Amino acid sequence: MNTNKNEKFNATTERREGSCTVYLSGELDLSVAPDFRLVMEPLVGDSEIDLVINLKDLKYIDSTGIGILLSILKARHGMDARFVVEEVPSQIQRLFDMTGIAKFFAASRNSQ
């Protein structure tokens, strides 16, 4: 884990017709979870869009970040709305595999 804050968390959104992609970069951990929730809150409840989270530039995620992704998955599933996690870096994919959550994101990995 990187203890210095060189990998500052950032979330940027890109809206296209019928979808919204959120690009995450840096480190998603307990300290930035409130910021991530603020970005995601208005998007999660919009069942009219496909919600995509791109992890290509994410360097680290802790259990808090994983919990947020799972809560988004649950909320979107309950609304019968599409949720995709794409471009998962290998070190994060290994974490998803080890924790058993990879299967929940696997069906949506090759989305577009």
DSSP file with accessible surface (Angstrom, degrees, kcal/mol):
  #  RESIDUE AA STRUCTURE BP1 BP2  ACC     N-H-->O    O-->H-N    N-H-->O    O-->H-N    TCO  KAPPA ALPHA  PHI   PSI    X-CA   Y-CA   Z-CA
    1    1 A M              0   0  155      0, 0.0     2,-0.7     0, 0.0    59,-0.0   0.000 360.0 360.0 360.0 138.9    0.0    0.0    0.0
    2    2 A N        -     0   0   48      1,-0.2     5,-0.1     5,-0.1    58,-0.0  -0.739 360.0-175.1 -84.1 114.1    1.2    3.5   -0.8
    3    3 A T        +     0   0  119     -2,-0.7     2,-0.2     2,-0.1    -1,-0.2   0.728  62.6  76.5 -87.5 -21.7    1.2    5.4    2.4
    4    4 A N  S >  S-     0   0   79      1,-0.1     2,-0.7     2,-0.0     3,-0.6  -0.572  90.7-117.6 -85.2 157.3    2.2    8.8    0.9
    5    5 A K  T 3  S+     0   0  128      1,-0.2     3,-0.3    -2,-0.2    -1,-0.1  -0.152  75.6 119.7 -91.9  44.8   -0.5   10.6   -0.9
    6    6 A N  T 3  S+     0   0  119     -2,-0.7     2,-0.8     1,-0.2    -1,-0.2   0.750  70.6  60.4 -74.0 -25.0    1.1   10.6   -4.4
    7    7 A E  S <  S-     0   0   69     -3,-0.6    20,-1.4    -5,-0.1    -1,-0.2  -0.518  80.0-172.3-103.4  63.5   -1.8    8.7   -5.8
    8    8 A K        -     0   0  176     -2,-0.8     2,-0.1    -3,-0.3    20,-0.1  -0.310  26.7-111.9 -60.0 136.3   -4.6   11.2   -5.0
    9    9 A F        +     0   0   21     18,-0.3     2,-0.3    17,-0.2    17,-0.2  -0.437  40.3 174.7 -71.1 141.4   -8.1    9.8   -5.7
   10   10 A N  E     -A   25   0A  84     15,-2.1    15,-2.3    -2,-0.1     2,-0.4  -0.991  15.5-168.4-147.4 141.9  -10.1   11.4   -8.6
   11   11 A A  E     +A   24   0A  20     -2,-0.3     2,-0.4    13,-0.2    13,-0.2  -0.991  10.1 179.8-131.1 122.4  -13.4   10.5  -10.1
   12   12 A T  E     -A   23   0A  67     11,-2.2    11,-3.2    -2,-0.4     2,-0.4  -0.952  14.2-145.4-122.1 145.3  -14.5   12.1  -13.4
   13   13 A T  E     -A   22   0A  77     -2,-0.4     2,-0.4     9,-0.2     9,-0.2  -0.847  10.0-169.7-112.8 147.9  -17.7   11.5  -15.2
   14   14 A E  E     -A   21   0A  79      7,-2.5     7,-2.7    -2,-0.4     2,-0.4  -0.972  11.3-156.6-135.5 116.8  -18.5   11.4  -18.9
   15   15 A R  E     +A   20   0A 143     -2,-0.4     2,-0.3     5,-0.2     5,-0.2  -0.805  16.7 169.1 -97.9 134.3  -22.0   11.3  -20.1
   16   16 A R  E >   -A   19   0A 114      3,-2.6     3,-2.4    -2,-0.4     2,-0.1  -0.858  54.9 -59.4-129.0 170.4  -23.1    9.9  -23.5
   17   17 A E  T 3  S-     0   0  200     -2,-0.3     3,-0.1     1,-0.3    32,-0.0  -0.286 123.8  -6.1 -55.1 115.8  -26.5    9.1  -24.8
   18   18 A G  T 3  S+     0   0   42      1,-0.1    32,-2.4    -2,-0.1     2,-0.3   0.452 125.9  68.2  80.6   1.2  -28.0    6.6  -22.5
   19   19 A S  E <   -Ab  16  50A  14     -3,-2.4    -3,-2.6    30,-0.3     2,-0.4  -0.986  54.9-156.6-149.7 161.0  -24.9    6.0  -20.3
   20   20 A C  E     -Ab  15  51A   0     30,-2.6    32,-2.8    -2,-0.3     2,-0.5  -0.987  12.6-160.1-138.3 125.2  -22.6    7.6  -17.8
   21   21 A T  E     -Ab  14  52A   1     -7,-2.7    -7,-2.5    -2,-0.4     2,-0.6  -0.920   2.4-159.0-106.7 131.5  -19.0    6.4  -17.3
   22   22 A V  E     -Ab  13  53A   0     30,-3.0    32,-2.9    -2,-0.5     2,-0.6  -0.957   8.3-155.1-109.7 118.7  -17.1    7.3  -14.1
   23   23 A Y  E     -Ab  12  54A  64    -11,-3.2   -11,-2.2    -2,-0.6     2,-0.4  -0.864   9.8-161.5 -96.8 121.3  -13.4    7.1  -14.4
   24   24 A L  E     +A   11   0A   2     30,-2.5    33,-0.7    -2,-0.6     2,-0.3  -0.838  12.9 172.8-104.7 140.6  -11.6    6.4  -11.1
   25   25 A S  E     +Ab  10  57A  34    -15,-2.3   -15,-2.1    -2,-0.4    33,-0.3  -0.965  44.0  15.3-141.8 158.2   -7.9    7.1  -10.6
   26   26 A G  E    S- b   0  58A   4     31,-1.8    33,-3.4    -2,-0.3    34,-1.3  -0.613 106.5 -22.0  86.0-140.1   -5.5    7.0   -7.6
   27   27 A E  E     - b   0  60A   9    -20,-1.4     2,-0.8    -2,-0.3   -18,-0.3  -0.953  48.0-159.5-119.1 122.1   -6.4    5.3   -4.4
   28   28 A L  E     + b   0  61A   0     32,-2.9    34,-1.8    -2,-0.5    37,-0.3  -0.874  40.0 133.5-100.4 104.5  -10.0    4.6   -3.3
   29   29 A D  S >> S-     0   0   16     -2,-0.8     3,-1.4    32,-0.2     4,-1.0  -0.772  71.2 -72.5-139.5-173.9   -9.9    4.1    0.5
   30   30 A L  G >4 S+     0   0  121      1,-0.3     3,-0.7    -2,-0.2    -2,-0.0   0.847 122.7  60.3 -53.7 -38.3  -11.7    5.1    3.7
   31   31 A S  G 34 S+     0   0   76      1,-0.2    -1,-0.3     2,-0.1     4,-0.1   0.770 115.4  31.8 -66.8 -25.7  -10.3    8.6    3.6
   32   32 A V  G <> S+     0   0   22     -3,-1.4     4,-2.1     1,-0.1     3,-0.5   0.398  87.4 103.5-112.1   2.6  -11.9    9.5    0.2
   33   33 A A  H <X S+     0   0    1     -4,-1.0     4,-2.8    -3,-0.7     5,-0.2   0.884  79.2  54.5 -54.5 -42.9  -15.1    7.3    0.5
   34   34 A P  H  > S+     0   0   73      0, 0.0     4,-2.1     0, 0.0    -1,-0.2   0.905 108.4  49.7 -59.4 -37.5  -17.3   10.4    1.2
   35   35 A D  H  > S+     0   0   90     -3,-0.5     4,-1.7     2,-0.2    -2,-0.2   0.920 111.5  48.3 -64.9 -43.7  -16.0   12.1   -2.0
   36   36 A F  H  X S+     0   0    0     -4,-2.1     4,-2.4     1,-0.2     5,-0.2   0.921 110.3  51.6 -63.7 -43.1  -16.7    8.9   -4.1
   37   37 A R  H  X S+     0   0  126     -4,-2.8     4,-2.7     1,-0.2    -1,-0.2   0.894 106.5  54.6 -61.6 -39.2  -20.2    8.6   -2.6
   38   38 A L  H  < S+     0   0  124     -4,-2.1    -1,-0.2    -5,-0.2    -2,-0.2   0.888 110.9  45.4 -61.6 -39.7  -21.0   12.2   -3.4
   39   39 A V  H  < S+     0   0   47     -4,-1.7     4,-0.4     1,-0.2    -2,-0.2   0.918 119.4  41.0 -67.1 -42.9  -20.1   11.6   -7.1
   40   40 A M  H >X S+     0   0    4     -4,-2.4     4,-2.6     1,-0.2     3,-0.8   0.795  93.9  80.9 -80.7 -29.7  -22.0    8.4   -7.3
   41   41 A E  H 3X S+     0   0  146     -4,-2.7     4,-1.1     1,-0.3    -1,-0.2   0.884  96.5  40.9 -49.7 -52.3  -25.2    9.3   -5.4
   42   42 A P  H 34 S+     0   0   90      0, 0.0    -1,-0.3     0, 0.0     4,-0.2   0.805 118.1  49.4 -69.6 -23.3  -27.0   11.1   -8.1
   43   43 A L  H X4 S+     0   0    9     -3,-0.8     3,-1.3    -4,-0.4    -2,-0.2   0.870 101.1  60.2 -82.1 -38.7  -26.0    8.6  -10.7
   44   44 A V  H 3< S+     0   0   22     -4,-2.6    -1,-0.1     1,-0.3    -3,-0.1   0.888 104.4  50.2 -59.6 -39.9  -26.9    5.4   -8.9
   45   45 A G  T 3< S+     0   0   53     -4,-1.1     2,-1.3    -5,-0.2    -1,-0.3   0.531  84.8  96.4 -80.0  -4.5  -30.6    6.3   -8.7
   46   46 A D    X   +     0   0   51     -3,-1.3     3,-1.4    -4,-0.2    -1,-0.1  -0.693  47.3 177.7 -90.0  93.5  -30.9    7.2  -12.4
   47   47 A S  T 3  S+     0   0   59     -2,-1.3    35,-0.2     1,-0.3    -1,-0.2   0.573  70.4  74.1 -74.1  -6.4  -32.3    4.0  -13.9
   48   48 A E  T 3  S+     0   0  158     33,-0.1     2,-0.3    -3,-0.1    -1,-0.3   0.601  92.8  61.8 -81.3 -13.0  -32.6    5.5  -17.3
   49   49 A I  S <  S-     0   0   13     -3,-1.4     2,-0.5    -6,-0.2   -30,-0.3  -0.826  82.4-120.7-114.0 154.1  -28.8    5.4  -17.8
   50   50 A D  E     -b   19   0A  61    -32,-2.4   -30,-2.6    -2,-0.3     2,-0.6  -0.823  33.0-144.6 -83.1 127.6  -26.3    2.5  -18.0
   51   51 A L  E     -bc  20  83A   0     31,-2.2    33,-2.6    -2,-0.5     2,-0.4  -0.869  19.9-176.6-102.2 122.7  -23.8    3.2  -15.3
   52   52 A V  E     -bc  21  84A   0    -32,-2.8   -30,-3.0    -2,-0.6     2,-0.5  -0.971  12.6-162.6-121.3 131.9  -20.2    2.3  -16.0
   53   53 A I  E     -bc  22  85A   0     31,-3.1    33,-2.9    -2,-0.4     2,-0.6  -0.976   9.1-158.5-114.7 121.1  -17.2    2.5  -13.7
   54   54 A N  E     +bc  23  86A   4    -32,-2.9   -30,-2.5    -2,-0.5     3,-0.2  -0.895  13.1 179.5-101.8 121.0  -13.8    2.4  -15.3
   55   55 A L  E >   +     0   0A   0     31,-2.5     3,-2.3    -2,-0.6    32,-0.2   0.247  42.8 119.2-103.9  11.6  -11.0    1.3  -13.0
   56   56 A K  E 3  S+     0   0A 115      1,-0.3    -1,-0.2    30,-0.2   -31,-0.1   0.837  85.1  33.8 -49.1 -40.8   -8.1    1.5  -15.6
   57   57 A D  E 3  S+b   25   0A  78    -33,-0.7   -31,-1.8    -3,-0.2     2,-0.5   0.259  87.6 118.9-104.1  12.6   -6.2    4.2  -13.6
   58   58 A L  E <   -b   26   0A   1     -3,-2.3   -31,-0.2   -33,-0.3    34,-0.2  -0.677  37.9-176.7 -80.2 128.1   -7.2    3.0  -10.1
   59   59 A K  E     +     0   0A  96    -33,-3.4     2,-0.3    -2,-0.5   -32,-0.2   0.744  63.8   8.5 -94.9 -29.6   -4.0    2.0   -8.2
   60   60 A Y  E     -b   27   0A  67    -34,-1.3   -32,-2.9   -53,-0.1     2,-0.3  -0.994  53.2-174.9-155.4 144.6   -5.5    0.8   -4.9
   61   61 A I  E     -b   28   0A   3     -2,-0.3   -32,-0.2   -34,-0.2     2,-0.2  -0.991  11.6-160.6-142.1 136.0   -8.9    0.0   -3.4
   62   62 A D     >  -     0   0   27    -34,-1.8     4,-2.4    -2,-0.3     5,-0.2  -0.442  44.0 -83.6-105.4-174.3   -9.6   -1.0    0.2
   63   63 A S  H  > S+     0   0   97      1,-0.2     4,-2.5     2,-0.2     5,-0.1   0.827 127.3  57.2 -62.8 -29.8  -12.6   -2.8    1.8
   64   64 A T  H  > S+     0   0   33      2,-0.2     4,-2.0     1,-0.2    -1,-0.2   0.943 108.5  45.9 -65.2 -45.4  -14.5    0.5    2.0
   65   65 A G  H  > S+     0   0    0    -37,-0.3     4,-2.2     2,-0.2    -2,-0.2   0.913 112.7  50.2 -63.5 -41.3  -14.2    1.1   -1.7
   66   66 A I  H  X S+     0   0   17     -4,-2.4     4,-2.5     1,-0.2    -1,-0.2   0.923 108.6  53.7 -62.6 -41.5  -15.2   -2.5   -2.4
   67   67 A G  H  X S+     0   0   36     -4,-2.5     4,-2.3     1,-0.2    -1,-0.2   0.889 107.1  50.8 -60.5 -39.7  -18.2   -2.1   -0.1
   68   68 A I  H  X S+     0   0    5     -4,-2.0     4,-2.4     2,-0.2    -1,-0.2   0.936 109.5  50.3 -64.4 -44.8  -19.3    1.0   -2.1
   69   69 A L  H  X S+     0   0    0     -4,-2.2     4,-2.5     1,-0.2    -2,-0.2   0.918 111.8  48.7 -59.6 -41.7  -19.1   -0.9   -5.4
   70   70 A L  H  X S+     0   0   56     -4,-2.5     4,-2.6     2,-0.2    -1,-0.2   0.887 109.4  51.5 -67.0 -37.1  -21.2   -3.7   -3.9
   71   71 A S  H  X S+     0   0   66     -4,-2.3     4,-2.4     2,-0.2    -1,-0.2   0.890 110.6  49.1 -67.7 -35.0  -23.8   -1.3   -2.6
   72   72 A I  H  X S+     0   0    6     -4,-2.4     4,-2.9     2,-0.2     5,-0.3   0.940 110.7  50.8 -65.6 -45.4  -24.0    0.3   -6.1
   73   73 A L  H  X S+     0   0   36     -4,-2.5     4,-2.6     1,-0.2    -2,-0.2   0.933 112.1  46.9 -56.1 -46.8  -24.4   -3.2   -7.6
   74   74 A K  H  X S+     0   0  171     -4,-2.6     4,-2.3     2,-0.2    -1,-0.2   0.923 113.5  47.5 -63.4 -44.8  -27.2   -4.0   -5.2
   75   75 A A  H  X S+     0   0   41     -4,-2.4     4,-1.1     2,-0.2    -2,-0.2   0.930 114.4  45.8 -63.5 -45.8  -29.0   -0.8   -5.7
   76   76 A R  H  <>S+     0   0    1     -4,-2.9     5,-2.9     1,-0.2     3,-0.3   0.892 111.5  52.3 -66.0 -39.2  -28.8   -1.0   -9.5
   77   77 A H  H ><5S+     0   0  152     -4,-2.6     3,-1.5    -5,-0.3    -1,-0.2   0.922 106.7  53.9 -62.0 -42.2  -29.8   -4.6   -9.5
   78   78 A G  H 3<5S+     0   0   68     -4,-2.3    -1,-0.2     1,-0.3    -2,-0.2   0.768 112.0  44.2 -63.1 -26.6  -32.9   -3.7   -7.4
   79   79 A M  T 3<5S-     0   0   70     -4,-1.1    -1,-0.3    -3,-0.3    -2,-0.2   0.391 111.4-121.5 -94.3  -1.4  -33.9   -1.1  -10.0
   80   80 A D  T < 5 +     0   0  152     -3,-1.5     2,-0.4    -4,-0.3    -3,-0.2   0.907  66.1 144.1  56.5  43.6  -33.2   -3.5  -12.8
   81   81 A A      < -     0   0   14     -5,-2.9    -1,-0.2    -6,-0.1     2,-0.2  -0.896  54.9-102.5-115.3 145.9  -30.7   -1.0  -14.1
   82   82 A R        +     0   0  101     -2,-0.4   -31,-2.2   -35,-0.2     2,-0.4  -0.411  36.5 178.6 -73.5 136.3  -27.4   -1.8  -15.8
   83   83 A F  E     -c   51   0A  14    -33,-0.2     2,-0.4    -2,-0.2   -31,-0.2  -0.990   4.1-176.6-138.8 125.9  -24.1   -1.5  -13.9
   84   84 A V  E     -c   52   0A   0    -33,-2.6   -31,-3.1    -2,-0.4     2,-0.5  -0.977  16.8-161.8-128.0 135.9  -20.7   -2.3  -15.4
   85   85 A V  E     +c   53   0A   1     -2,-0.4     2,-0.3    20,-0.3   -31,-0.2  -0.985  28.9 179.2-111.9 122.3  -17.2   -2.3  -13.9
   86   86 A E  E     +c   54   0A  21    -33,-2.9   -31,-2.5    -2,-0.5   -30,-0.2  -0.838  45.4  20.7-127.9 162.8  -14.7   -2.2  -16.7
   87   87 A E        -     0   0  102     22,-0.3    -1,-0.2    -2,-0.3    23,-0.0   0.903  69.6-172.1  50.0  55.5  -10.9   -2.2  -17.3
   88   88 A V        -     0   0   26     -3,-0.2    -1,-0.2   -34,-0.1   -32,-0.1  -0.646  23.1-121.8 -79.2 121.5  -10.0   -3.6  -13.9
   89   89 A P    >>  -     0   0   23      0, 0.0     4,-3.0     0, 0.0     3,-0.5  -0.282  24.3-112.1 -61.4 152.0   -6.2   -3.5  -13.3
   90   90 A S  H 3> S+     0   0   78      1,-0.2     4,-2.4     2,-0.2     5,-0.2   0.859 115.1  52.7 -58.3 -39.7   -4.6   -6.9  -12.6
   91   91 A Q  H 3> S+     0   0   79      1,-0.2     4,-1.3     2,-0.2    -1,-0.2   0.875 114.3  43.0 -67.4 -32.2   -3.8   -6.1   -9.0
   92   92 A I  H <> S+     0   0    4     -3,-0.5     4,-2.7     2,-0.2    -2,-0.2   0.879 110.5  55.7 -79.0 -36.4   -7.4   -5.1   -8.3
   93   93 A Q  H  X S+     0   0   31     -4,-3.0     4,-2.7     1,-0.2    -2,-0.2   0.916 105.5  53.0 -59.5 -41.4   -8.7   -8.0  -10.2
   94   94 A R  H  X S+     0   0  142     -4,-2.4     4,-2.8    -5,-0.2    -1,-0.2   0.914 109.2  48.9 -60.3 -41.0   -6.7  -10.4   -8.0
   95   95 A L  H  X S+     0   0   48     -4,-1.3     4,-2.2     2,-0.2     6,-0.3   0.928 110.9  49.8 -63.8 -43.9   -8.3   -8.7   -4.9
   96   96 A F  H  X>S+     0   0    1     -4,-2.7     6,-1.6     1,-0.2     5,-1.3   0.905 113.1  47.7 -60.6 -41.0  -11.7   -9.1   -6.5
   97   97 A D  H ><5S+     0   0   93     -4,-2.7     3,-0.8     1,-0.2    -2,-0.2   0.931 111.9  48.9 -64.6 -46.7  -10.9  -12.8   -7.1
   98   98 A M  H 3<5S+     0   0  154     -4,-2.8    -2,-0.2     1,-0.2    -1,-0.2   0.847 113.5  46.2 -64.4 -35.2   -9.6  -13.4   -3.6
   99   99 A T  H 3<5S-     0   0   71     -4,-2.2    -1,-0.2    -5,-0.2    -2,-0.2   0.540 110.8-120.6 -86.6  -7.5  -12.6  -11.8   -1.9
  100  100 A G  T <<5S+     0   0   30     -3,-0.8     3,-0.3    -4,-0.6     4,-0.2   0.528  84.4 109.9  83.9   6.6  -15.1  -13.6   -4.1
  101  101 A I    >>< +     0   0   13     -5,-1.3     3,-1.4    -6,-0.3     4,-0.9   0.616  50.4  87.8 -91.1  -8.9  -16.7  -10.6   -5.6
  102  102 A A  H >> S+     0   0   10     -6,-1.6     4,-1.8     1,-0.3     3,-0.8   0.869  81.5  61.8 -56.5 -36.6  -15.3  -11.0   -9.1
  103  103 A K  H 3> S+     0   0  150     -3,-0.3     4,-0.6     1,-0.3    -1,-0.3   0.806  98.9  55.7 -63.2 -27.0  -18.2  -13.2  -10.0
  104  104 A F  H <4 S+     0   0  109     -3,-1.4    -1,-0.3     1,-0.2    -2,-0.2   0.790 117.2  34.4 -75.4 -26.6  -20.6  -10.3   -9.4
  105  105 A F  H X< S+     0   0    4     -4,-0.9     3,-1.0    -3,-0.8     4,-0.5   0.581  97.7  85.7 -98.9 -13.4  -18.8   -8.1  -11.9
  106  106 A A  H >< S+     0   0   44     -4,-1.8     3,-1.3     1,-0.3     4,-0.4   0.877  83.8  55.9 -60.5 -41.7  -17.7  -10.8  -14.4
  107  107 A A  T 3< S+     0   0  106     -4,-0.6    -1,-0.3     1,-0.3     3,-0.2   0.776 113.5  41.7 -64.9 -23.4  -20.9  -10.8  -16.4
  108  108 A S  T <  S+     0   0   16     -3,-1.0     3,-0.5     1,-0.1    -1,-0.3   0.421  84.9  98.7-104.0   3.1  -20.5   -7.1  -17.1
  109  109 A R  S <  S+     0   0   87     -3,-1.3     2,-1.0    -4,-0.5   -22,-0.3   0.883  84.9  45.1 -63.1 -40.8  -16.8   -7.0  -17.8
  110  110 A N  S    S+     0   0  157     -4,-0.4    -1,-0.3     1,-0.2   -24,-0.1  -0.517  77.3 143.1-101.6  71.6  -17.0   -7.0  -21.6
  111  111 A S              0   0   24     -2,-1.0    -1,-0.2    -3,-0.5    -2,-0.1   0.837 360.0 360.0 -84.7 -40.5  -19.8   -4.4  -21.8
  112  112 A Q              0   0  138     -3,-0.2    -1,-0.0     0, 0.0    -3,-0.0  -0.554 360.0 360.0-117.5 360.0  -19.2   -2.2  -24.8
